[in-house]
Amino acid sequence: MPTEILMPALSPTMTEGKLSKWLVKEGDAVKAGQVIAEIETDKASMEFEAADEGKVGKILVAAGTENVAVNAPIAVLLGEGESASSIKAAPAAPVAAKAEAPKADAPKAEAPKPAAAVASGDRVMASPLAKRIARDAGLDLKNVAGSGPHGRIVKVDVEAALAKGPVAKAAAPLAAAAAPAAPGAVQIFDPHADVPLTSMRKTIARRLTDSKRDIPHYYLTIDCELDALLALRQQLNSKAGEGVKLSVNDFIIRASALALRKMPEVNAGWAGDRIVQFTNVDISIAVAIEAGLITPIIRKADTKGLATISSDMRELGQKAKAGKLKPEEYQGGGFSISNLGMFGIKHFTAVINPPQACILAVGAGEQRPVVKDGALAIANVMTCTMSCDHRVVDGALGARWLKVFKGFIEDPLTMML
C-alpha cells in the first residue's frame, strides 16, 4: 500500500518547520537515501532523505509552506505496481495556517461557547504557544473557542481568531489599556516595508529577549597585548603545510579552552534549581549568516591544537553559511565567543546564550599607546569583554578567568605546553 512520507524531526527540539523546497516531483522514482527535499528549521536549512524507494505518487505539502508540524504527512510514496489511484483522500492539512476570513456573503457557522469549552473558573485552558501568540497580539483568550482536547486552545485557534480582524480582539481592561503595547502590536505610521521573519530570526528574537530579561548580566572588560601572539602566528604560518593558515581567532579559542580547563567553574550553566558544570570544554563560536546568527561548536577544544581548531572552524563556518550544519554541530556548548574584530569594532558587549553562563566579546586588535617601564610605547592591543550570569559566575571568579585568558594571549608559547 502507499507509504506516507512524514515531516521529519531534524533536531530534538523541533516541533515544526518550513518545507523550503522539493527536489523531486510527482511521478519521479526515488531511492532510499536520496535527497528529496530541503527543510528549514529554526537553526538551519537541512536536506531530507527518503527512507524507502518507490515513486512519488502525490505531494501533499507545497514548497515554501511554513509551520508544518513534525510527523505530518507531506507526500505519498508508491511501491512497485501501485498507482496514484490507490492513494486515499489527502489527510487533513498538517499545517497550522491562518484561517481565511469568511466572505461577506457566506453564511456564518455558529461558534461554540468558548467560556464553557476552555475555562475552568477564571483559568483559560490553552497551550503555552497559543498563550504567547495571543499575548503578543493583544488577544483575549476568553473569547476564543478551543479545538484541542477538552476544549484546549491551540495555535490554530488563535491564528483563526486573529484572521477575523480586530473584532475578534476583546476590549482590554482599564488597567491593561494603560500598559505599553505588546511587541507584536506596535503601530508604525511612517512609510515602510514589512520583512517576514524566518524561523531562525523568530528563535533569535525569542531566546535573546528571554536572556536579557531573565539573566542577571554583568560585564568585565580587559585589554590584551597581541604583539607576541602576532609574531608567533606569523612564524607558525610560515612553517605550516599547505592549507593551514592560523587566525587570531584560533588563538583566542585555544586560550579560552585552556582557561576553561584550568577554571572549570566558568565552564558551567544555570539549570533553574542548580548549577551544572560541563564535563567537556565545548566552545560555541558565533557565525553571522544571511538569515541571522548561529553558533557552531568546537568540541573538546582544550584537547585540540591550533591547526585542528583552525581546520574545524573553517569547515564549520563554511557549513554554517551554506545552511548545512547538523544539529549536533550547533546544539549544546558550555561557553561562547563572539568576535567582531574583523569589522573594526573596538569594544562591545554580547548577550549570554542560555543555559551557558558566559560569552566573550572580542574586539579588533589595533595599535595603541601603552606605558611600559614608565615609558610610552606602541603595542597591538585587543579589548575583550565577558558577559557573565551572576547566578553562576560572580565578579571575582570572572575576573580570575579573564586574568588566566590574558596570560595565554600575551604569552602564547604557554598554549603550546
Secondary structure, DSSP 8 states (H G I E B T S, - for coil): --EEEE----STT-SEEEEEEESS-TT-EE-TT-EEEEEE-SS-EEEEE-SS-EEEEEE-S-TTEEEEETT-EEEEEE-TT--GGG-----S--B--------TTS-------HHHHHEETTEE-B-HHHHHHHHHHT--GGG----SGGG-B-HHHHHHHHHT-GGGS----HHHHTS---GGG----S--------HHHHHHHHHHHHHHHHS-EEEEEEEEE-HHHHHHHHHHHHHS-TT----HHHHHHHHHHHHHHH-TTTSEEE-SSSEEE-SS--EEE-EEETTEEE--EETTGGG--HHHHHHHHHHHHHHHHTT---HHHHS--SEEEEE-GGGT---------TTBSEEEEEEEEEEEEEEETTEEEEEEEEEEEEEEETTTS-HHHHHHHHHHHHHHHHSGGGGG-
